[in-house]
Amino acid sequence: FRRAHTLTVLFILTCALGYVTLLEETPQDTAYNTKRGIVASILVFLCFGVTQAKDGPFSRPHPAYWRFWLCVSVVYELFLIFILFQTVQDGRQFMKYIDPHLGVPLPERDYGGNCLIYDPGNETDPFHNIWDKLDGFVPAHFFGWYLKTLMIRDWWMCMIISVMFEFLEYSLEHQLPNFSECWWDHWIMDVILCNGLGIYCGMKTLSWLSLKTYKWQGLWNIPTYKGKMKRIVFQFTPYSWVKFEWKPASSLRRWLAVCGIIFVFLLAELNTFYLKFVLWMPPEHYLVLLRLVFFVNVGGVAMREIYDFMDDPKFHKKLGQQAWLVAAITATEFLIVVKYDPYTLTLSLPFYITQCWILGIILVLTWTAWRFFIRDITLRYKEIRRQKQEHKYEKDKCLSNGDGHSSVLDEQNGNKLRERKL
């Protein structure tokens, strides 16, 4: 039935597109016709994928919604592969086909400079430095971390990613001026206010979702209009709730998986800034916003697939399709950045920053070796030593019964006497 339904929808869509092209006179514009043909091809592919792709772990508001974003992931990955195989100049100028205003070098905004919270030299507005930093990225930080918390579902992991990204901004501000910020912009506005408040609200939402009663009833079986409206609103909440317990220190496999998740998150965050830098896209452009909306939708599915694969590998024998696509998209974006501007990426880090990162990596590797190798060997050695001491104590207790005779020998002699009597 599903396959017949798919073919019917595809047939209707193809006929509709063909009917539109027959009604209008085809313009003698190669660029316009090419864009129109690509858009029509993408629509047909999305229609096929929405009805025919494999379902993911989410079923609300509808499985077709998540199949749609899976197909969008495929389209976006193909677009990235196409951009990757162009020359730098052609790739940047190709963006003009999407928006004629693109393809022009843009200056990067520097958020550093005067870092005085209260500037006595400016009598008109001493707090002008604070107001200058309050742009559209402030609510974007808050809502972004609110949604990331709903994806990760762990307070510690969210805080680690938030703090680590600020360290990355400190480390890479010599490459992108956009990373240059005041200390209070890094730690007060970003980490504490925007990111911290977003994580707090996200954890409160997760707490409410975990306590919610998941008992579904058909819409037409609900007698009151208020109940029907409530049921429609709850259609956009999860079908059931799964609490994420990452437990990174429980095993080496889970520790490496959690480190990999943090690494991919940080790389995707950096790609946001480097992609708009190398492709000459202004931060407020709608393509940047669409990419963030895309990652919000596919990231939640990918995190659920990763957690299911880690938590129950017997039932989920392989990683989910959306998780693989997100990893491939993140890697392809990074390759585009490397190809389009290798000079910026190869700017050497300051010596003191290099020392800090080397020290941090050594500490992480040392803790990993101690937690999963040295500590286990030490605990195993102590357990074996304890068992040997207990065995020796029991043996000495059995050999000596207080009068110098062995209770073991007495028991053996008693057994021999009973055998003779028999």
C-alpha positions in Angstrom: 0.0 0.0 0.0 2.8 2.4 0.9 4.6 1.7 -2.4 1.4 2.3 -4.4 0.8 5.5 -2.5 4.3 6.6 -3.2 4.0 6.0 -6.9 0.6 7.8 -7.0 2.1 10.9 -5.3 5.1 10.9 -7.6 2.9 10.5 -10.6 0.6 13.4 -9.6 3.6 15.6 -8.7 5.3 14.8 -12.0 2.2 15.5 -14.0 1.7 18.8 -12.1 5.2 19.9 -12.8 4.9 18.9 -16.5 1.6 20.7 -16.7 3.1 23.9 -15.3 6.0 23.8 -17.8 3.6 23.3 -20.7 1.3 26.2 -19.7 4.1 28.8 -19.5 6.4 29.7 -22.3 9.9 28.5 -21.5 12.1 31.5 -21.2 15.4 31.7 -23.1 17.4 32.0 -19.9 19.8 29.1 -19.3 20.5 30.0 -15.7 16.9 30.4 -14.8 15.9 27.1 -16.5 18.8 25.3 -14.7 17.7 26.5 -11.3 14.1 25.7 -12.0 15.0 22.2 -13.1 17.2 21.6 -10.1 14.4 22.7 -7.7 11.9 20.5 -9.5 14.3 17.5 -9.2 14.8 18.1 -5.5 11.1 18.3 -4.9 10.5 15.0 -6.6 13.3 13.4 -4.6 12.0 14.8 -1.3 8.5 13.6 -2.2 9.9 10.1 -2.8 12.0 10.1 0.4 9.2 11.4 2.7 7.0 8.5 1.7 9.6 5.8 1.2 12.6 6.4 3.4 13.2 4.4 6.6 11.6 5.7 9.8 13.8 7.1 12.5 13.5 6.9 16.3 11.0 9.8 16.5 7.3 9.6 15.6 6.0 13.0 16.7 4.6 15.1 15.3 4.7 12.6 12.4 7.3 10.2 11.0 7.1 11.9 7.6 8.5 15.1 9.2 11.7 13.3 10.2 11.9 11.5 6.9 11.7 14.9 5.2 14.8 16.1 7.2 16.6 12.9 6.4 16.1 13.6 2.7 17.1 17.2 3.2 20.4 15.9 4.8 21.1 13.9 1.6 20.4 17.0 -0.6 22.6 19.2 1.6 25.4 16.7 1.6 25.3 16.5 -2.3 25.4 20.3 -2.4 28.4 20.4 -0.2 30.2 17.7 -2.4 29.4 19.9 -5.4 30.9 23.0 -3.8 33.9 21.0 -2.6 34.8 20.0 -6.2 34.7 23.5 -7.5 37.6 26.0 -7.7 37.6 28.6 -4.9 36.5 31.4 -7.3 33.9 29.3 -9.0 32.5 28.1 -5.7 32.1 31.6 -4.3 30.6 32.9 -7.5 28.2 29.9 -7.6 26.6 31.3 -4.5 25.3 34.2 -6.7 22.9 31.7 -8.3 21.3 31.3 -4.9 21.4 34.9 -3.9 22.8 37.6 -6.3 24.0 39.6 -3.3 26.5 36.9 -2.4 30.0 36.4 -3.9 31.3 39.6 -2.5 34.1 39.8 0.1 32.8 40.9 3.5 34.6 42.5 6.4 34.6 40.6 9.7 33.3 42.3 12.8 35.6 42.5 15.7 33.8 42.2 19.0 37.0 43.1 21.0 38.5 46.5 21.2 37.4 48.7 24.2 36.5 46.2 26.9 35.5 48.6 29.7 32.1 47.7 31.1 31.8 51.3 32.4 33.5 53.9 30.1 33.9 57.2 32.0 35.2 58.8 28.9 31.8 58.6 27.3 29.6 60.9 29.2 26.6 60.4 27.0 26.4 56.6 27.5 29.1 55.1 29.8 27.7 51.6 29.2 27.9 51.8 25.4 30.2 48.8 25.2 27.5 46.6 26.6 24.8 47.8 24.2 27.2 47.4 21.3 27.6 43.7 22.1 23.8 43.1 22.4 23.0 42.1 18.8 21.0 39.4 17.2 23.5 36.7 18.4 22.4 37.1 22.0 18.9 35.5 21.5 20.5 33.1 19.0 22.9 31.9 21.7 20.1 31.4 24.2 17.7 29.5 21.9 20.6 27.6 20.4 21.7 26.3 23.7 18.1 25.6 24.8 17.7 23.4 21.8 21.1 21.8 22.2 20.2 20.9 25.8 17.0 19.1 24.5 19.3 17.2 22.1 22.0 16.2 24.6 19.9 15.9 27.7 22.9 16.2 30.0 23.9 19.3 32.0 27.6 18.4 32.4 28.1 17.7 28.7 26.4 20.9 27.7 28.5 23.0 30.0 31.7 21.3 28.8 30.9 22.0 25.2 29.9 25.6 26.1 33.2 26.3 28.0 35.3 24.5 25.5 34.0 26.6 22.6 34.9 29.8 24.5 38.5 28.4 24.8 38.4 27.7 21.1 37.4 31.3 20.4 40.4 32.4 22.6 42.7 30.1 20.6 41.5 31.0 17.1 40.9 34.7 17.4 44.2 35.3 15.4 42.5 33.5 12.5 39.0 35.0 12.6 38.5 38.5 14.0 34.9 37.5 14.8 36.3 35.4 17.6 37.9 38.4 19.3 35.7 39.3 22.3 36.0 40.9 25.6 36.5 38.7 28.7 33.1 39.6 30.1 31.6 38.9 26.7 33.1 35.4 26.8 32.3 34.4 30.3 29.5 36.6 31.6 27.3 37.2 28.5 28.0 34.0 26.7 28.7 31.2 29.2 26.7 32.5 32.2 23.8 34.5 30.8 23.0 33.2 27.2 24.4 29.7 27.3 23.8 29.1 31.0 20.3 30.4 30.9 19.5 28.4 27.8 20.9 25.2 29.4 18.9 25.9 32.6 15.6 26.3 30.7 16.4 23.3 28.6 17.0 21.1 31.7 13.7 22.4 33.2 11.9 21.4 30.0 13.6 18.0 30.1 12.4 17.6 33.7 8.9 18.4 32.7 9.0 16.0 29.8 10.3 13.2 32.1 7.5 13.7 34.6 4.8 14.0 31.9 2.3 11.1 31.6 2.5 9.6 28.2 -0.9 8.1 27.6 -2.2 8.8 24.1 -5.8 8.8 23.1 -7.3 9.2 19.6 -8.4 12.8 18.8 -11.9 11.8 17.9 -12.3 9.7 21.1 -11.8 12.8 23.3 -15.3 14.3 24.1 -14.4 17.9 24.9 -13.0 20.6 22.6 -10.5 21.6 25.3 -9.3 18.0 25.4 -9.0 18.0 21.6 -6.9 21.2 21.6 -4.7 19.8 24.3 -4.2 16.6 22.4 -3.3 18.6 19.2 -0.7 20.6 21.2 0.8 17.4 22.8 1.2 15.9 19.3 4.3 18.1 19.1 5.8 16.5 22.3 7.6 13.1 22.3 5.6 9.9 22.0 7.5 8.5 24.9 10.5 9.6 27.0 14.0 8.2 27.2 16.4 9.7 29.8 19.9 10.0 28.5 22.5 8.6 30.9 25.8 8.9 29.1 28.0 7.5 32.0 31.2 8.4 30.2 33.4 6.9 33.0 31.7 3.6 33.0 33.8 2.1 30.2 36.4 3.0 27.7 34.0 2.6 24.8 31.5 5.1 26.3 34.3 7.5 27.2 35.6 7.6 23.6 32.1 7.9 22.3 31.3 10.9 24.5 34.6 12.5 23.5 33.7 12.0 19.9 30.3 13.6 20.4 31.9 16.6 22.0 34.5 16.9 19.2 31.8 16.7 16.4 29.7 19.3 18.3 32.6 21.7 18.5 33.6 21.1 14.9 30.1 21.8 13.7 30.1 25.1 15.8 33.4 26.2 14.2 32.1 25.3 10.7 29.4 27.9 11.2 31.9 30.7 11.5 34.5 29.4 9.0 32.0 28.5 6.3 30.5 32.0 6.2 34.0 33.4 6.2 35.3 31.3 3.2 32.0 31.5 1.2 31.6 35.2 1.9 28.2 35.0 3.6 27.1 37.7 6.1 26.2 36.4 9.5 22.6 37.6 9.2 22.0 35.9 5.8 19.1 33.5 5.6 21.3 30.6 4.5 23.2 30.8 7.8 19.8 30.7 9.6 18.6 27.8 7.5 21.7 25.8 8.3 21.1 26.3 12.0 17.4 25.2 11.6 18.6 22.2 9.7 21.1 21.1 12.4 18.4 21.6 15.1 16.1 19.1 13.4 18.7 16.5 12.3 20.8 16.9 15.5 18.1 15.6 17.8 17.6 12.5 15.7 21.3 11.9 15.4 21.8 12.1 19.2 19.0 9.7 19.9 20.4 7.2 17.4 23.9 7.5 18.9 22.5 7.0 22.5 20.5 4.0 21.4 23.6 2.5 19.7 25.7 3.1 22.8 23.1 2.0 25.4 21.7 -1.1 23.7 24.1 -2.4 21.1 22.4 -5.8 21.0 19.2 -4.3 19.8 20.7 -1.4 17.8 23.5 -3.3 16.0 24.6 -0.3 13.8 24.6 3.4 14.0 21.5 5.2 12.6 21.4 6.7 9.2 20.8 10.3 10.4 23.9 10.1 12.7 26.1 9.0 9.8 24.8 11.8 7.6 25.4 14.4 10.3 29.0 13.1 10.7 29.5 13.2 6.9 28.1 16.7 6.6 30.3 18.0 9.4 33.4 16.4 7.8 32.5 17.8 4.3 32.0 21.3 5.6 35.4 21.1 7.3 37.0 19.9 4.0 35.4 22.9 2.2 37.0 25.3 4.7 40.4 23.6 4.3 40.3 23.8 0.5 38.9 27.3 0.2 41.2 29.0 2.7 44.1 26.9 3.8 46.2 30.0 4.6 43.9 31.0 7.4 43.7 27.6 8.9 47.5 27.2 8.9 48.2 30.4 10.8 50.2 29.1 13.7 48.8 29.3 17.2 50.6 31.6 19.7 53.1 29.7 21.7 51.3 30.0 25.1 48.1 28.8 23.5 49.9 25.8 22.1 51.4 25.0 25.5 47.9 25.2 27.1 46.4 22.8 24.5 49.3 20.3 24.8 48.9 20.4 28.6 45.2 19.8 28.3 45.6 16.9 25.9 48.2 15.3 28.2 45.9 15.6 31.2 43.0 14.0 29.3 45.2 11.2 28.1 46.7 10.7 31.5 43.3 10.5 33.1 42.1 8.1 30.4 45.1 5.8 31.0 44.7 5.9 34.8 40.9 5.4 34.8 40.6 2.6 32.2 44.0 0.8 32.5 46.2 1.6 35.5 43.2 1.9 37.9 41.7 -1.4 36.7 45.1 -3.2 37.0 45.6 -1.8 40.5 42.1 -2.8 41.7 42.6 -6.2 40.2 45.9 -6.7 41.9 44.4 -5.5 45.3 41.5 -7.9 44.9 43.8 -10.9 44.1 46.0 -9.9 47.1 43.0 -9.7 49.4 41.7 -13.1 48.2 45.1 -14.7 48.8 45.2 -13.2 52.3 41.7 -14.5 53.1 42.6 -17.9 51.8 45.8 -18.0 53.8 43.9 -16.9 57.0 41.3 -19.6 56.5 43.9 -22.2 55.9 45.8 -21.3 59.0 42.6 -21.4 61.0 41.8 -24.8 59.7 45.3 -26.2 60.3 45.4 -25.1 64.0 42.6 -26.0 66.4 44.3 -24.9 69.6 45.9 -28.3 70.9 48.5 -28.6 68.2 46.5 -31.3 66.2 45.2 -30.7 62.7 41.5 -30.8 62.4 41.9 -31.9 58.9 44.0 -34.9 59.9 41.4 -35.8 62.6 38.7 -35.7 60.0 40.7 -38.0 57.7 41.4 -40.5 60.4 37.8 -40.6 61.4 36.8 -41.3 57.8 39.3 -44.2 57.7 37.9 -45.7 61.0 34.4 -45.6 59.6 35.5 -47.3 56.4 37.1 -50.2 58.5 33.9 -50.7 60.5 31.9 -51.0 57.4 
